[in-house]
Amino acid sequence: MLPLPSARLKATIARRWNQQDLPTGYTVCMRSSRLTHLLFVPVLLVAAAALAGPTQEPVNKANWKLAARFDSSILRLFVGSSNMTPRFIHETDKFWYSWRDLTGTKFYVVDPKAKKKKYLFDPVKMAVQLSELTHRPYDAVTLPITTIEYVDEEEDEDEDKDDEEKQEKKEKKEKKNLIRFVIENIRYEYDLDDETLKSLGKVRDGSGTQQQGGRGRFGQRRGPGGRSRGYRNFSPDKKSFVFAKDHNLYYVEIVDEEEQEPVQLTDDGEEYYSFGFMTEAQKEQRRQQLKEQEKERKEEEQKEEEQKEEEIGRVRANVTWSEDSKCFYVTRSDSRKVKDLYLVNTLADPRPTLRTYKYAMPGDEEVAQTELFVFDRDGKELCKHDVIEYKDGRLYNMHWPDTSERLRFIRRDRLQRNLGLCEMDMETGEVKVLISESVENAFLERQNVRYVEPGGDMIWFSERMGWGHYYLYDYEGNFKNAITSGPYRAHQIVEVNEKKGLLWFRGYGRETDESPYNRHLYRVKLDGSGLKLLDPGDADHNTSLSPSQDYIIDVSAQVDMEPSAVLRDRDGRVIMELEKLDLSRWSRLPVFENPNSTLTDQAPIPRRNEFHDRSSHHVRGTFEAQKFRTDRIYERNDAIYMDKN
């Protein structure tokens, strides 16, 4: 008998067969090792085919690794920003915006009148000062600034200062050009003129905005003008407020700056029939917040602590006061008869948990019912009004049009085939229909009514002609004229100028030889004449109007064109180009280098858009000197490293 193959060959065969030993009963009938190898290969192939069984069709599987290469956070490394949102400064036409390209995120400020664009600040100097203040490395390419707030120079002066001191302080203020922003819950203030940065400390309540104006009588923080924020829903005259607790509604008057005892307005509130409540977990969380606040305010008195405990559980009620502070309205939804819907949280530890909530399915007999309540401050009485005309109807766009004498709202049936703008007389409770719409075998889209001026004409949206358009009515609901018309859709009101009698709106499908899904901005007179396209071009336009309505910021894009942003005048003429997406490195994406290659043949793409070690990229110097190469990005331990040239 001839010997078996060598141990090395045997180990190789075992690895290929995914076994430790050769098949039982295997023999070789040739002594020569070279000939043995030649004869052994076909025997091995025959044996492998026998073990493999019948041939199987290849199975197509989801290629998640390849799909991850097209994630927006990954593509942003190669293309940067694809959209731009202008932020107007103090209701002027000047605005700022941020734009990310291959060299990092930059902030610009634009003066449309002067047709000038400049950097809002030097990102390198900003990164240097942030690093010095926080003792943490920051670089100009990845500044974590997302929202900027311009500081309003108008602040209340101290009453004990004379006119000369006030004037001197005012002159100093006028020279300041300050912005504020938040990074990791720390608020910073930057002087744009002096290019200096300072920290204002932690943001209160983690809201991202700094509270103004001191504290209330019970340690409650106050907003601008001394108005308390939190659970108190104040009347416009600040002489009373409303809150909810344990599903019921409470009313409190303020006499000589002292809060009186709360008056309970309802006592029938319960779960799924509530004006507002706080769960036990939320109450405990609130107690912990108060304890943390007390550590910072050791001067609080015991009386105030007792008052705080009484306030646990109070939440802000969703009431709407009239401008004269005589009334407020509030709605309550009754979902007690709505059937339950169930979800299973399979990720709960250690076992899955069941979540139950109320949800009405299509065709269910029981759905949530809406109730309307109006409070009369003189009589201190909360009255329920039955204004629902249709079975299972809903109320929308409730508002005080001028005074508390009338309340207006839109009511619609469950099938959304009938709706109407209604007005209720607060003295008699009588409901009058001002405008009505109906349709068969379809549904009605609803938009809120828009007043040209308080107590004046109204702009009403309707699809009565088969296309969505705007119509002009007088204050009492009498039809005047169609503002827009034709085979296209007027979709959204952007602005109304009552003095000039102009309407700006967004529309779809009017321009020929374009996709009907392209948005455009139009201007038209309220009498329906003078319709004008303000952002021409075969693309989808996300257009913003300046506060003075004299300038237009047009951000456009299409599936076959790169996004761009331009500044236009009031008639749509281009004044200056703002930004354009840089796609020069798009072809350098590894996935396009060799479409036929395997994933292992291509350079990996980072999975997270962040830097592992920002200190290695921190550069001090001019902004122009801050250059990075994005064509040499690689991954290690799920972190990103970038070679710096």
C-alpha positions in Angstrom: 0.0 0.0 0.0 1.3 3.4 -0.9 1.8 6.0 1.9 -0.7 8.9 2.5 0.2 12.5 1.5 2.5 14.4 3.6 1.3 16.1 6.9 1.6 19.6 5.3 -0.5 18.6 2.4 -3.0 16.9 4.7 -3.3 20.1 6.8 -3.9 22.1 3.7 -6.6 19.8 2.5 -8.2 19.8 6.0 -8.3 23.6 6.0 -10.0 23.6 2.6 -12.5 21.1 3.8 -13.0 22.9 7.1 -12.0 19.7 8.9 -9.1 18.5 11.1 -8.7 15.1 9.5 -9.1 13.6 6.1 -12.3 11.7 5.2 -12.4 8.2 6.7 -11.2 5.5 4.3 -9.2 7.8 2.1 -6.3 6.0 0.2 -3.8 6.9 -2.4 -2.5 4.2 -4.9 0.7 5.9 -6.2 4.1 6.0 -4.4 5.6 9.0 -6.2 4.8 12.2 -4.2 4.6 14.3 -7.4 2.2 11.9 -9.1 0.4 11.5 -5.8 -0.4 15.2 -5.8 -1.6 15.0 -9.4 -4.0 12.1 -8.7 -5.1 13.5 -5.3 -6.5 16.7 -6.7 -9.2 15.2 -8.9 -10.1 12.7 -6.1 -10.5 15.6 -3.7 -12.8 17.5 -6.2 -15.0 14.5 -6.7 -15.3 14.0 -3.0 -16.0 17.6 -2.4 -18.7 17.6 -5.0 -20.3 14.5 -3.4 -20.4 16.2 0.0 -21.7 19.5 -1.4 -24.8 17.8 -2.7 -27.0 19.4 -5.4 -26.0 22.8 -6.8 -27.8 25.8 -5.1 -28.8 29.1 -6.6 -26.8 32.0 -5.3 -28.7 34.0 -2.7 -28.8 37.8 -3.1 -28.3 39.5 0.3 -28.5 43.1 1.4 -25.1 44.8 1.1 -25.4 47.1 4.1 -21.7 48.0 4.0 -22.1 49.4 0.5 -25.3 51.2 1.5 -23.5 52.8 4.4 -21.2 54.4 2.0 -24.0 56.6 0.7 -25.1 57.8 4.2 -25.5 61.6 4.3 -22.9 61.9 7.1 -20.4 60.1 4.9 -21.1 61.9 1.7 -20.9 65.3 3.5 -17.2 64.6 3.9 -16.9 64.8 0.1 -19.6 67.4 -0.9 -20.2 69.5 2.2 -23.5 71.5 2.7 -26.4 71.0 0.3 -28.8 73.5 1.8 -28.5 77.0 3.2 -30.9 78.8 5.7 -30.6 82.6 6.0 -31.0 84.1 9.5 -32.0 87.7 9.4 -30.4 90.1 12.0 -32.8 92.1 14.2 -35.6 92.2 11.6 -33.3 93.9 9.0 -32.4 92.6 5.5 -28.9 91.7 6.7 -28.5 88.0 7.4 -26.0 85.4 8.3 -25.7 81.8 7.3 -23.3 78.8 7.6 -21.8 76.8 4.8 -19.7 73.7 5.0 -17.2 72.8 2.2 -14.1 70.7 1.9 -12.1 73.1 4.1 -14.6 73.2 6.9 -17.7 75.1 8.1 -17.7 78.9 7.6 -20.1 81.6 8.8 -20.9 84.5 6.6 -22.9 87.8 7.0 -24.5 89.4 3.9 -25.5 93.0 3.4 -28.0 92.9 0.4 -28.2 96.6 0.1 -24.4 97.0 -0.3 -24.1 93.7 -2.2 -21.4 92.5 0.1 -20.6 89.2 1.7 -17.9 88.7 4.4 -16.8 86.2 7.1 -18.8 86.6 10.2 -15.7 85.7 12.2 -12.3 84.1 11.7 -12.8 80.4 12.6 -9.1 80.0 13.4 -9.2 82.8 16.0 -12.4 81.4 17.3 -10.9 77.9 17.7 -7.9 79.3 19.5 -10.0 81.2 22.1 -12.4 78.3 22.6 -9.4 76.1 23.3 -7.9 78.6 25.8 -11.3 79.0 27.6 -12.2 75.3 27.8 -8.8 73.7 28.0 -9.9 71.4 25.3 -8.7 71.2 21.7 -10.8 72.8 19.0 -9.9 73.3 15.3 -11.3 75.7 12.7 -12.6 72.9 10.5 -14.9 71.3 13.0 -16.2 74.2 15.1 -19.3 72.8 16.9 -21.3 76.0 16.5 -24.8 75.4 15.0 -27.0 78.4 16.1 -26.0 82.0 16.5 -27.9 84.7 18.3 -27.3 88.4 17.8 -27.5 90.3 21.1 -30.2 92.9 21.2 -28.7 96.2 22.2 -32.0 97.5 23.6 -32.0 96.7 27.3 -33.8 98.2 30.3 -31.8 101.0 32.0 -31.4 101.2 35.8 -33.9 103.7 37.3 -31.3 105.0 39.8 -28.9 106.2 37.2 -29.0 109.8 35.9 -29.4 110.8 32.3 -25.7 111.3 31.7 -24.8 107.9 32.9 -27.6 106.3 30.8 -26.4 108.2 27.7 -22.8 107.1 28.3 -23.9 103.5 28.8 -26.1 103.7 25.7 -23.1 105.0 23.6 -21.0 102.1 24.8 -23.7 99.7 23.8 -24.1 101.1 20.3 -20.4 100.3 19.7 -20.9 96.6 20.6 -21.5 94.0 17.9 -22.1 90.8 19.9 -23.2 87.3 19.1 -23.9 84.4 21.4 -23.9 80.6 20.9 -23.9 77.5 23.0 -21.4 74.6 23.0 -21.9 71.6 25.2 -24.4 73.5 27.5 -22.0 76.5 27.9 -23.0 79.8 26.6 -20.4 82.1 25.0 -20.4 85.7 23.9 -18.2 86.9 21.0 -17.4 90.5 20.2 -17.3 90.7 16.4 -15.4 94.1 16.5 -12.8 93.2 19.1 -12.7 89.5 18.1 -12.8 88.5 21.8 -14.6 85.6 23.3 -15.9 85.1 26.9 -17.9 82.5 28.7 -21.3 83.3 30.2 -21.6 80.1 32.2 -23.9 77.1 31.9 -27.3 77.4 30.2 -30.1 77.3 32.6 -32.6 74.4 32.3 -30.6 73.1 29.3 -32.8 75.0 27.0 -30.0 76.6 24.9 -31.3 80.1 25.6 -30.5 82.2 28.5 -33.3 83.4 30.7 -33.8 87.1 31.1 -35.0 89.2 33.9 -34.5 87.7 37.4 -36.9 85.5 39.4 -40.5 85.6 40.6 -41.8 85.6 44.1 -41.3 81.8 44.6 -38.0 81.4 42.9 -39.6 80.9 39.5 -37.5 82.2 36.6 -38.9 85.1 34.7 -38.7 85.8 31.0 -38.4 89.2 29.3 -40.5 91.9 30.8 -40.7 90.1 34.1 -43.1 87.5 32.8 -42.8 84.3 34.6 -42.0 81.2 32.5 -43.1 77.7 33.4 -46.5 76.4 34.3 -48.1 79.9 34.6 -50.1 80.8 31.5 -50.5 84.6 32.1 -53.2 86.9 30.8 -51.9 89.7 28.6 -52.4 92.2 31.5 -50.3 89.9 33.8 -53.1 90.1 36.5 -54.0 86.5 36.4 -52.8 83.1 35.1 -54.0 79.6 34.6 -52.4 76.2 35.2 -53.4 72.5 35.2 -52.8 69.9 37.8 -54.0 66.3 38.1 -56.1 66.7 34.9 -58.0 69.7 36.2 -57.9 73.4 35.5 -57.0 76.2 38.0 -57.2 80.0 37.9 -55.1 82.4 40.0 -55.5 86.2 40.3 -52.6 88.5 41.2 -53.5 91.4 43.6 -50.8 93.9 44.6 -48.2 91.6 43.1 -49.4 88.8 45.4 -50.7 85.5 44.0 -54.1 84.6 45.5 -55.3 81.1 46.3 -55.9 79.0 43.2 -59.6 78.6 42.1 -60.3 75.1 40.8 -62.4 75.5 37.7 -63.0 71.7 36.9 -63.2 68.6 39.1 -64.1 65.9 36.5 -60.6 65.5 35.0 -59.1 62.1 34.7 -56.8 60.1 32.5 -57.6 60.5 28.8 -60.0 63.3 29.8 -57.5 65.9 30.9 -56.4 69.5 30.8 -52.9 68.5 31.8 -51.1 66.5 34.4 -47.7 65.3 35.6 -46.8 61.6 36.1 -45.3 60.5 39.4 -41.9 60.0 37.7 -42.1 63.6 36.4 -43.0 64.9 39.8 -40.0 63.1 41.3 -37.8 64.5 38.6 -39.1 68.0 39.3 -38.3 67.5 43.1 -34.7 66.6 42.2 -34.4 69.7 40.0 -35.6 71.9 42.8 -33.1 70.3 45.2 -30.3 71.0 42.7 -31.5 74.6 42.3 -31.5 75.0 46.1 -27.9 74.1 46.3 -27.2 77.2 44.1 -29.6 79.4 46.1 -28.9 78.9 49.7 -30.7 82.1 50.6 -34.2 80.7 49.9 -36.6 80.9 52.8 -38.6 78.1 54.3 -41.9 79.6 53.3 -40.8 79.5 49.7 -39.8 75.8 50.0 -43.3 75.0 51.2 -44.8 76.8 48.3 -42.6 74.9 45.9 -43.9 71.5 47.2 -47.4 72.7 46.5 -46.4 73.6 43.0 -45.2 70.1 42.3 -47.5 68.6 39.7 -48.6 71.8 38.1 -48.2 72.0 34.3 -48.9 74.7 31.8 -52.5 74.6 30.5 -53.0 75.1 26.8 -55.4 78.1 27.1 -55.5 81.1 24.8 -56.3 84.5 26.2 -58.0 87.3 24.4 -56.0 90.4 23.9 -58.2 92.4 26.4 -57.6 89.7 29.0 -61.4 89.2 29.6 -61.6 85.6 28.4 -59.7 82.6 27.4 -60.7 79.4 25.5 -59.4 75.9 25.9 -60.2 72.5 24.3 -60.2 69.1 25.9 -60.1 65.7 24.2 -62.1 62.8 25.5 -60.4 59.6 24.6 -61.8 57.4 27.4 -63.8 55.2 25.0 -61.1 54.9 22.4 -59.8 51.3 22.2 -56.3 50.4 23.2 -53.4 49.7 20.9 -50.4 47.6 22.0 -46.7 47.6 21.3 -44.1 45.2 22.6 -40.7 46.7 23.5 -38.4 43.7 22.7 -35.3 45.6 23.7 -36.4 46.0 27.3 -34.1 44.5 29.9 -34.4 41.8 31.2 -37.7 40.9 29.4 -39.8 42.5 26.8 -42.5 45.0 28.1 -45.9 45.9 26.9 -46.9 49.4 26.0 -50.6 50.4 25.8 -52.1 53.6 24.5 -55.3 54.9 23.0 -55.5 54.8 19.3 -58.5 55.0 17.0 -58.3 52.8 13.9 -60.0 53.5 10.6 -63.6 52.4 11.0 -63.7 52.4 14.8 -67.0 53.5 16.2 -65.4 55.3 19.1 -62.9 58.1 18.5 -61.7 61.0 20.5 -64.3 63.7 21.0 -63.4 67.5 21.2 -64.9 69.8 23.7 -64.7 73.6 23.8 -64.6 75.7 27.0 -64.6 79.5 27.4 -63.8 81.3 30.7 -65.3 84.6 31.5 -63.0 86.5 33.9 -65.7 88.8 35.2 -68.0 85.9 36.2 -65.0 83.6 37.0 -67.0 80.8 35.3 -65.8 78.2 32.8 -68.6 77.3 30.3 -68.7 74.4 27.9 -70.0 75.2 24.4 -71.4 72.7 22.0 -70.1 73.9 18.6 -69.5 70.5 16.9 -71.9 70.2 14.0 -70.8 66.8 12.5 -70.5 63.5 14.2 -66.9 62.9 15.5 -66.0 66.4 14.2 -62.8 68.3 15.0 -62.0 71.9 15.6 -59.0 73.8 14.1 -57.6 77.3 13.8 -59.3 78.6 16.9 -58.6 82.3 17.4 -59.8 85.7 18.7 -60.2 87.8 15.5 -60.1 91.1 17.3 -61.7 91.3 20.8 -63.2 88.8 23.2 -66.7 89.4 21.8 -66.2 86.9 19.0 -64.4 83.6 18.7 -63.6 82.0 15.3 -62.7 78.5 14.4 -62.7 75.9 11.5 -64.8 72.8 12.1 -64.5 69.7 9.9 -66.2 66.3 9.9 -64.5 62.9 10.4 -64.4 62.0 6.7 -63.0 65.5 5.8 -65.6 66.1 3.2 -67.2 69.2 4.9 -65.6 72.1 6.7 -66.5 75.7 7.5 -65.1 78.9 9.0 -67.4 79.7 11.9 -67.9 82.6 14.4 -69.4 82.3 17.9 -71.0 85.3 19.6 -69.6 85.1 23.2 -72.6 86.9 24.7 -75.3 84.7 23.2 -73.3 81.5 22.3 -74.8 81.6 18.7 -72.6 80.1 16.0 -72.6 81.5 12.5 -71.0 79.9 9.4 -69.0 82.5 7.4 -67.4 80.3 4.7 -68.3 76.6 3.9 -66.7 74.0 1.7 -67.9 70.5 0.7 -66.8 67.7 -1.6 -68.0 64.2 -2.6 -65.9 61.0 -2.6 -62.7 63.0 -1.7 -61.3 65.0 1.2 -60.8 68.6 1.8 -57.3 70.0 2.6 -57.4 72.8 5.2 -55.3 75.9 5.8 -55.6 78.5 8.5 -57.4 81.7 7.5 -55.1 84.7 7.0 -56.2 88.2 7.7 -54.9 91.0 5.5 -55.1 93.3 8.5 -56.9 92.9 11.9 -60.6 93.3 11.4 -60.1 93.4 7.7 -60.3 91.2 4.6 -59.5 87.5 4.9 -57.5 85.1 2.6 -59.2 81.7 2.3 -57.7 78.5 0.7 -60.0 76.3 -1.3 -59.8 73.5 -3.9 -63.3 74.2 -5.2 -62.1 74.6 -8.8 -60.0 71.4 -8.7 -56.8 73.2 -8.0 -55.7 74.7 -4.7 -56.0 78.5 -4.8 -56.5 81.6 -2.6 -59.7 83.7 -2.4 -60.4 87.1 -0.9 -63.3 87.6 1.5 -64.3 90.5 3.6 -64.3 90.4 7.4 -68.0 89.1 7.5 -67.4 86.3 5.1 -68.6 87.8 1.8 -66.7 86.7 -1.3 -64.8 89.5 -3.1 -62.5 87.9 -5.7 -60.1 85.0 -6.5 -56.5 86.0 -5.8 -54.9 83.1 -7.7 -56.3 80.9 -10.5 -55.3 78.6 -13.3 -54.0 75.0 -13.8 -51.5 75.0 -10.9 -51.5 74.7 -7.1 -51.0 77.7 -4.8 -49.6 75.9 -1.8 -48.4 78.2 1.0 -48.7 81.9 2.0 -45.3 83.4 2.6 -46.1 87.1 3.3 -48.9 89.6 3.0 -48.4 93.4 2.6 -51.7 95.1 3.5 -50.5 98.6 2.6 -49.4 97.6 -1.0 -52.1 95.0 -1.4 -49.6 92.2 -2.3 -49.4 88.5 -1.5 -46.3 86.3 -1.7 -46.9 82.5 -2.0 -45.3 79.2 -3.0 -46.8 77.2 -5.8 -46.4 74.0 -7.8 -46.9 73.0 -11.4 -47.4 76.4 -13.1 -44.2 76.5 -15.1 -44.3 74.5 -18.3 -41.5 72.0 -19.3 -40.7 71.6 -15.6 -41.4 68.9 -13.0 -44.7 69.6 -11.3 -43.0 69.0 -8.0 -40.7 72.1 -8.3 -41.5 74.8 -5.8 -41.5 78.4 -6.9 -42.1 81.8 -5.2 -44.7 84.1 -6.7 -46.0 87.6 -6.0 -49.6 88.7 -6.9 -51.9 91.6 -6.1 -54.8 90.9 -3.8 -57.2 91.7 -6.7 -55.7 88.8 -8.7 -53.6 90.8 -11.1 -49.9 91.1 -11.7 -48.8 87.5 -11.0 -45.0 87.3 -11.2 -42.5 84.5 -10.8 -39.7 85.5 -8.5 -37.2 82.6 -8.7 -37.1 81.3 -12.3 -35.1 78.2 -13.2 -35.9 74.5 -13.8 -35.2 73.4 -10.2 -36.9 73.1 -6.8 -36.6 76.4 -5.1 -36.5 76.8 -1.3 -36.8 80.6 -1.3 -36.9 83.0 1.6 -38.2 86.6 1.7 -36.4 89.4 3.6 -38.3 91.3 6.3 -38.6 94.4 4.0 -39.7 92.2 1.1 -37.1 93.8 -1.1 -34.7 90.8 -1.3 -35.0 87.1 -2.0 -32.6 84.4 -1.0 -33.1 81.6 -3.5 -31.7 78.1 -2.7 -32.3 75.8 -5.7 -31.5 72.2 -6.5 -32.5 69.3 -8.8 -31.7 65.7 -9.0 -29.4 66.3 -11.9 -27.8 69.6 -10.7 -25.8 70.7 -7.7 -27.6 72.9 -5.1 -26.8 76.6 -5.3 -27.9 79.8 -3.5 -28.2 83.3 -5.0 -29.5 86.7 -3.8 -32.3 88.3 -5.9 -34.0 91.7 -5.8 -37.7 92.1 -5.2 -38.5 91.3 -8.9 -36.4 88.2 -9.0 -33.2 89.5 -10.7 -30.0 88.0 -9.5 -27.9 90.4 -7.5 -25.1 88.2 -6.4 -24.2 84.5 -6.0 -23.9 83.2 -2.5 -22.9 79.5 -2.6 -22.7 76.5 -4.9 -22.1 72.9 -3.9 -18.6 71.7 -4.8 -18.7 68.3 -6.4 -15.1 68.2 -7.6 -14.3 65.4 -5.2 -17.4 63.4 -5.8 -15.6 61.2 -8.3 -13.0 60.3 -5.7 -15.5 58.4 -3.6 -13.9 54.9 -3.5 -17.2 53.2 -4.4 -16.9 54.7 -7.8 -13.3 53.9 -8.4 -14.0 50.3 -9.5 -17.6 49.3 -9.5 -16.7 45.7 -10.3 -14.3 45.3 -7.4 -15.2 43.8 -4.0 -15.6 45.7 -0.8 -12.2 44.5 0.4 -10.5 45.9 -2.7 -11.7 49.4 -2.0 -10.5 51.9 0.5 -12.8 52.0 3.6 -15.0 54.9 4.3 -15.4 56.4 7.8 -18.7 55.6 9.5 -18.9 58.6 11.7 -18.4 62.2 10.8 -16.2 63.2 13.6 -12.5 63.5 14.4 -10.8 61.0 16.8 -8.1 63.4 17.9 -8.9 67.0 17.2 -5.6 68.2 18.8 -3.7 66.8 15.9 -5.6 69.1 13.5 -5.5 72.3 15.5 -3.8 75.0 13.5 -3.0 78.5 14.7 -2.7 81.1 11.9 -4.7 82.8 9.3 -7.9 81.4 7.9 -6.4 81.0 4.5 -3.7 78.8 5.9 -6.2 76.3 7.3 -6.2 73.7 4.6 -7.0 70.0 4.9 -6.9 67.1 2.5 -10.0 65.0 2.4 -8.7 62.5 -0.2 -6.7 60.7 2.5 -9.2 59.7 5.0 -9.1 56.3 6.6 -10.6 54.4 9.5 -9.1 52.6 12.5 -11.1 51.2 15.5 -14.3 52.9 14.2 -12.7 56.4 14.5 -11.7 58.8 11.8 -8.1 60.0 11.1 -7.3 62.6 8.5 -3.9 63.2 7.1 -3.0 66.8 7.2 -0.9 68.4 4.4 
